[in-house]
Amino acid sequence: MDMMDQAASPERTAALIAALIAVDPYGLGGLRIKSGPAAARDSWLSLLRTLLGTDAPWRKVPVNIPESRLLGGLDLTATLGAGRPVAERGLLVEADGGTIILAMAERAEVATISHIIACMDQGHVRLERDGLGLVTPSRFCVVALDEAIGDEPGIVPNLMDRLAFDLDFALLAQTEMFEALFNEQAIRDARTRLKDVIVSNGMIEALCAAAMALGITSSRACLFALKVARIAAALAGRNHVIEADGALAAELILAPRARALPPPQSADIDESQPNEPSPEPPAGQNEGDEDTQTDPGPEQKSALDDLDLTDLILEAARAALPPGLLERIQQGNISLRMGASGRAGLMRKTKNRGRVTGTRAGELVSGARLNVIETMRAAAPWQTLRRNARKVSAATTRLEIRAQDFRLNRYRQRSETATIFVVDGSGSHALNRMAEAKGAVELLLHDCYARRDNVALIAFRGAQAEILLPPTRSLVRAKRALAGLPGGGGTPLALGIDATIEMAQAVLAKGQMPCAIFLTDGRANISRDGTPGRTMAEADAMAAAASLRLVGIRCLLIDTSPRPQEEGRRIAVAMGARYVPLPFADAMALSNVARHALDDAKGLAA
């Protein structure tokens, strides 16, 4: 049976992916499952575990797993009992030859992801801590469970690049049981046959050409596609890859990674061109004289075959392109959300507050908190030497701890964020901009408690810039300040930027993270000293924008003029801000842009 026929429905496609992974779990790296806790996800994981073999290790990696449990370390009890360092196996070592389930992968610590990636690339775990230096082989398949909702950031790209498949269970929510397309014996036979499967050079070139046409820049995608084609041939009982295997690889590997629309088919282009008369045969040659016509040589036939194979694979990928790809390509990189820091504030290192994220060597000074277990673990390997140096009996049970053994807790705490709205209150469009700013600030304040954000408001007009709302979460106070938001007059843009710098520095001094949102057309006409004049006002605004850039905060400039001009873009470039022309924005649009800009700031800071 053709593999493409077996993968006709989403359920059978998911079952086929499980079979492909079971044949070569380490070569394919694994997959990302986009789904929250659901019966369908549990059923698919049960199918995968059955195909891999019940004797293969199956380990779950918690989201906040400590490094000592992930990589291993010193077994404190065994070390104290034996009088010599005894290593404890880490979870990655226990998973050798099996699978790790990375729960809530979108929230995993950066260090955890880094250790997993290093182990996937090198094939071993390197342990250098607690007086130990071990290199232990470890190869495993990764199943990353992505439970992000809505606009929440997903799995980091470095890990996604090392996973062959991306399975979204949105279309499989009602599936209660997955039917296995291959039994365990067929999987074992395919593993044995895989090493003998041959791939032609034309197939390799066709897969690479299709990847380039789809805008895929990662070389791992081509390697994964080649491996899937070979596995598909092995499952079908063949020792060579055929066109259907390459088409399946394009559908499962290349199409989900597409970043550009493939060019139109050559046949479509030919049909759109006017028909040209065929050249007349040379004199003395009849049209029906087939013996005298020139046949294509072997090299020409090979080139034509490769071209047809590339078109076939590209057509299979084109049919499986994810929905909405055209819209995303047309919009370009307008998304302002980056990174994986979440929406509840940036994680910052602190001395004695927050969540414990590890230990560090240090002095037991005021405010520091001693980690007793890690201190004992650091002291254990040196007990024999210390007892011998002091000529103490080895039978003593007293643990000798010195200052260099002290291990202090390391903490991380989420910092608060402050969104500073800087509103241009001048000009004929002031009333419209004020209404939009009021609505946007009120919308942001409603979710401040969930996001741990503060909101501030600065308005500049005439010859002054006024702080109408200091950083606050109080909805009552904000509405009271917004009710008297003034409008009309000149545009002292430099004063508005100066006020933003002062507020941003005050926010930073409190340990918070500021993000400035400017609503202006960028057309300054009032200088710092209050005198009118566009030339001097623009020079002051550019100087103030350069000073804001040195502060190092994330800024966004929303050009609200009906016809965006170059002035706003120049100011945005000078202050290092993202420029978004939004001439007819309402309160909801401004609020959404501000949210994305804040997420972008957190991602870059992380």
N, C-alpha and C positions, 0 to 999 in steps of 0.2 A: 504494500500500500504506500502511496506517495505521502511524504511527510506533510506537504502542503494540504493535502486532503484531510490528514489527521488534525491539523491545526485550523479547521474551518471556523470554529466558534471560540469565544474567549475562554470558556471552560477547558476545551481541549488544548488550546494554546498554553494555558497555565500548566496543564498536565504534561505537555510535551517539554516545557522548560524544565520541569522537575526531572524528567528522564534525561535530558541533555546534561544537566548539572550532575546527576548521579553517575554518569559515565566518566566525566573528567571534572570533579569538583574543584581541584586545585588549579587546573589550567584555566578554568573560566572565572575563578575568583569568587563568584557568588552572585548575589542579586540584591536589589533594593525592593522591599515590599511597601507600597504606599497604601497603608490601611491602619485604622485603629483596631482595638481588640474586637474580633468578630469570629463567628463560627467558621466562615469561609477561610479566613487566614489560618485558623487552627487546623482545619481539615487539610489544607495544602501542605502545611508544615508536617503533618502526620504522614502524608503521602511521600514527601521528600525523605523523611527519616526511614520509612520502610524501604524505599529504593536504594538508599545509601547503605543499608544494612543495620540491623539492630545492634550489632557489636561495635559499630563505629562510634567514637565519642560524640556527645551532643551536649554542649555547654552553653549556658546563658550568661551573658555579660551584663551585669546591672549598670545603670546609667552612672552611678557614683562610685564605681568600684575603685578601691585604693590601688596604688601602684604595686604595693607589696603582694596583693592578692592576684593582680593581673600577671605580673612577671615572675613572682616568687621572691624568696628572700631567706632570711635566717629563721629556722624553726627554733624558737626560743626555748621551749620545753625540752626538746631533744638535745639542743646544744648544752644546756645547763646540766642535763643528766649524763651526757657522754663526755663532757669536758673538752669538746672540740667542736668546730663549726659544722653544723648539719643543715643542709639546704632544704628548703620547702618548695615543692613544685607549685608553679603558678598556674593560673587558669589557661593561659595560652599553651603551656607545655602539656597540660592535661588534655587539650583539644587536638593534639597531634594526630593526624589521620582521620579527623572528623570534621565537625561543623561548630561554629560559634554563632549564637543568636544575639545580635547587638540590639538590646531593647532600647526603645526611644532614642534611636541613633541621632536624631536631630538635636538632642540635648546633651549628647555625650561630651565629656571634657576633651579639650584639644590634646592634652597629653595622652589620653586613652586612645584616641584616633591615631595619633602619631605612632604609638607603640604597635598598634595593629597593622598599620601600613608598612612599617619597617619589617615586621615579621613576615608579611605577605611578600615583600620584595626580596628579602634575604633568605627566607625559608628556615630561620632559626631564631631563638630568643637569646639575647645577650644580657646576662645578669652581672652587673658590677656594682654591688652595694653590700653593706654589712660585712665587709671583709671577704666577700665571695667574688669569684671571677669564673663564670660558667657560660658555655655556649651549648645550648640544647636544641636539637632539631625540632622544628614545629611547622607543619604544613596543615592548613585547614581551609575550609570554605566559609565565607562570611554571608550571613543572612541579616541584612540591616533592616530593621523595622522602623519605618518612617511614619510617625503619628502626627506630623504637623497638620494644623488645621488652618484653612484660609490662607492669609498672607504670612503665616509664620515661616521663617527660613527653614529649609530642609537640610539634608545631609551635605556635609562639606564636599566641594568638587573633587578634592584629591582622593577621597575614598570612592566616590561615584565613578571616577575614571577607571578604577581597578575592579569594578563589578560588571560582569558581562550583561546582565539582564536588569530591566526595570519593569516591575510588575505592579500595575495599579488595580486594586481590587474594587474600584468604584463600580465596574460593570459585573462584578462577581459577588455582590453583597448578598444575593439570595441563594447562592450556591451552598448546599449543605454537605455535599460529598463529591470529591473528585475521583473520577474513574481512571485507573492507571492504564496507560496506553501500552506499556511494556511490563512484563513480569521481571522478577529479580534475576532469573536465569538469563533473560535476554540482555539485561544490563551487564551482567558478568561477561557474557559472550562479546558484547560490544567493546568492553574494556580491553579484552584480549585482542580483538581485531583492530583496535584503533591504531596501534603502532605500525601496522602494515598498510594503512590507507594512503593512497597516492593522490596528490593534487597536481594538476597541470599548471604550467606557467601561465597559460592563458586565463585560468580561473583566478590565480593570484592577482594578475594585472587587472582583471575585470573588477574584482572586489575593491582594489585600491582606487581604480578610476571612479567607481560608484561613490566611494567615500569622499573623494575630492569634489565630485559634482554636488554632493549634498552639504558641502561646507564643513565637513568633519576634519578637524586638525589633529586629533589625537591618534597616534600610531597604534595604541592599544585596541582601538575599535577595529582596525583591519585585522589584527592578530586574533581578536575574539571571533570575528566573522569567519576567518579561516578555520579556527578550531571548531566552531559550530558546524561548518560544512563537513569537516572530516568526521565529527561525531554522528551527524545525520547519516552519512554513508555507512558508518560502522553499525548503527542501529538497523539500517535497512539490509544488512548482510552483504554489503559490497566492499571491495578493496580499492575503489577509486571514486572520486567525487564527480557527480554529474551536475547538469544545469539546475535541476530541482533543488539540490543541496545548497548551491550558491544562492538561489532565490530565497530559500528559507533563512539563510544567514543574513541576507539583506533585510528581510522583513523583521527579524527578531533583534538584530544588532544595529544595523545602520539606520533604519528608519526612526527609531526612538531618539537617536543622537543627531538627527538632521538639524542643521543651522541655516540652510539655504534651500531654496526650491531648485530642483534639478532643471537643466535646460530642456526645452521642448524636444520631442522625438524628431529624429531626422525625417521620418516619414511624413510627419505633420508639416514640416517646413517645405518638403518637396511638393505637397499637395497645394500649398498656398502660392507657389510660384507658377508663372505661366508656362504652359507646355512649349517646349522648343522643338523645332523639327530635328529629327535624328539625322546625323551626317550621312551623306550618300556614300555608298561603297565605292572603293576605287574602281577605275575603269578596268574592264575585263573581268570583273567579279560579279556574279549574280547574287541576288539577295538570298536565294535558296541554297547557295553553295556552302553547306555547313562545314565541309572538310577543310576549306581554306580559311575559316574564321579562327582567330587567335584565342585560345583558352587561357585563363589566368594561371600563372605559374604557382608552384607550391608556396612561395613567400606571400603572394597576393591572396591565396586561399586562406592562409593562416591569419593574415591581417583582417580579412573579412569575417572569419569565424570569431576572432577576438572581439571585433566590433559588435557582432550580433550578440555575443555572450554578455558584453558590457551593457547593451541595451536591455537585455532580458533581466539582468540583475537590477538595473536601475528602475525598470518598470515594476518589479516586485517591491522595491523600496518605496517607490512613488505611491503605490496602492496602499501601503501601510503607514504613510506619513501621519503623525499625530494631528488631531484636529486643531485648528487655530494657528497652525504654523505660519500661514500666509499673513495673518494679521500681526503676529509677533515680528515677522521680518519687516513688514512695512512700517511698523512703529519704530523699529530700531531699538537702541539701548536707552529707552526713555524711563525704564523702571528705576526708581530711586532706592529700592530696597536691596541691600547688600549684606553679606556676612551672615553669621549664625548666632548673633548675640541675643536674639529674642526681643521682647518688648518691655521687659520689666526692669530695665536699667543695665548699665554696663557693670561687669564683674571687676571689682578693684581689690587689690591686695591690701589687707589691713593687718595691724599688729595683734590685736586681741579681741576682735569682734567679727562675727560672720560665721560662715561654715568652714569647718576644718578641711583643708585640701592637701594635707601632707605635713611633713616635719622638716626642720632645718637645724643645723648645728649652731649653737650660740650660747651666750652667757645668760645665766638665770638672773636677769636684772628685774627691776620693778615693772610690773605689768605683763611680763612674759609668763606663758603658761607651759609648764613642763609636761611632756608626754612620757609617762612612766614606762609604758610598754616598749616604745621605740628606744628610750634611753637604756633599758635593760638589754634590748636587742643589740644595740651598739656596743655595750660593754661585754657581752657574753663571749665573743671570740678571743678576748684578751685575758680571760681569767687564769688560764694555765701559766702564761708568762708572768702575770702579776704575782701569782702565788709563789712561783719559783724565785722571783726576784726578792720577795719578802721572806722566803724560806718558810712558807706556811704549808701545813699538811694539805695534801690534795683531797683529803676526806672532808674538809670543812665545807659547809653549805653556805657560808657567807659570801654574798656577791659584792665584789669590790668595784665601786663606781667612781670615776674621776670626772673632772670638769669637762674634758674633751668628749665625754660620752653624752653630755646633755643634749637632748633633742627637744626642741620647742615646737609647739603647734604653729602651723602656717594657716592663715585665715584668708578667706575671700568674701567680700560682701558686695551686694549690688548697690551701686550708687544711684542717687536720684538724678533726674534730668530736668532741665529747664528750657522750655521753648519760648524764645523771645520774639514776639511779633513786632516788627518795626514798620509802621504804617505811614505812608505819605498822605498827609491831610490837606494837600493843596490842590488847586486847579478846579476845573469845572466838573471833573469826575469824582471829586472828593466824597460827595454824599454816597455815591454808589460803592466806592471802596470802603467807606466806613461801615456801611451796612454789611458788606461781605466779611470784613474783619470781625465785626461783632458776632456774626453767626458762626464763623470759623472758631473763634476763641470759645464760645459757649459749647460748641460741639466737642472741642478738645477737653474742656473741663469736665464733661460728663464721664469720661473714661480716665481721668487723672488718677483716681484712686487705684484702679486696676493696673495702670501703666507706671505708677509712681512718678508721674511727671508734675512739674510746676509750669505755670504759664505766666508770662509777663507781657506787657504791652507798652510800647513807646510810640508816640505820635510826634511828627515834626511838621511844622508849617510856619509861615510868616518868617520870624527871625529867631525861632527857638525850637528846641526839642524837649518834650515833656514826658516824664515817666508817669503814665496814667495808672499803671498796675504793676507793682513790684512782683517778683516771683511768688505765686500763691497757688493753693489748690481750692481755695474757698470760692464756691460758685456764687454765693450771695455777694461777696466783696467784688468779684469780677463783674457781675451784672450791674452793680452800683457804679463802678468806674466806667463801664462801657456806655451807660446811659448818657453820660456827659461828654462823650468823645467829640472833640471839636472838628471843624473842617473849614477849608478856604484859606487863601493867602498864597505866598510864595513857597519855594521849595528849597529849604536849607538842608540839603542832603548830607553835607559834611557834618552838621551838628547832630543829625540822626545817627550817623555812623559812630561819631564820638561817644554819644550816649550808650550805644550798643556795646562799645569796647569797655566802658566803665562797668556796665552791668555784667558783661561776660566775665570780666576779671573778678568781680565780687562773687559770682556764682562758682567760679573755679576755686576761689579761696575757701569756700564752704565744702569743697570736695564733691561738688556736683558737676554734671556735664552739660554745658550750654549748647543750644542750637539756635541760630538766628534765621528768621524768616522775614525777608524784606518784601513789602508790597509797594512798588513804586514804578514809575516809568523811567527813572534815572536821569531826568532832565533837570538838573540843578540850576537855579537862577539866583540863589541867595548865598553869599559867601559866609565864612565863619564869623566875621565881624558884623554881620547883619546888613551889609551894603548890597544893593542889587547889582547884577552884572553876571551874564552867563559865563564869560571866559574865566573870571576869577572863581566863580562858584564851582565850575567843573574841575578846575585845578585843585581846589580844596577838597572836593569830593574824591578825586583820584588819590590824593595823598592820604585822606582818612581811610579809604578802602585798602590801601597798601598797609597801613598800620593794623587794620583789622585782620588782614591775612597773617601778620606776624603773631597774633594772639594764638592762632592754631585751632580755632573752633570751626565746626562745620556750618556753612551758610547756604542759604537758598534765596535767590532773587526771582520773584514772580513779577513779570512785566505785565501790568494790568491796563496798559494803554490800548485804545481801540486798534491802533496800528503800530505795533512794536517797531521801535527805531534802534539805531546802532548805539545810542547813548547807554541804554540799559545793559546791553551786552558788554560794553567796555567796562562799566562799573563792576559787573559780575566777575569778569576776568581779573580785574585788579584786586578784588577782595577774595579771590579763590572760591567763589560761590558757583553753585550750579544754576544755570540760567534757564528759566521756563517761561516762555511767552504764553500768557493766559488772559487774553483781552476780555473775554466774556465769562469770567469765572463766577460761580455762585459760592455760597458759604460751604456747601458740601464738597465741591471740587477743591477749594482752598484747604479744607480740613484734611482731605485725603492726601493731597500733595505734601502737607506738613507732616503727616504721619509717616509717609514714605521717606521723607527727608530725614526725619529723626531716626528711623531704622537704619538708614544709610550711614548716619553719623556714628551710631553705635557699632555697626559692622566695621567701619574703617578704624575706629579707635581700638577695637579688639584685635 
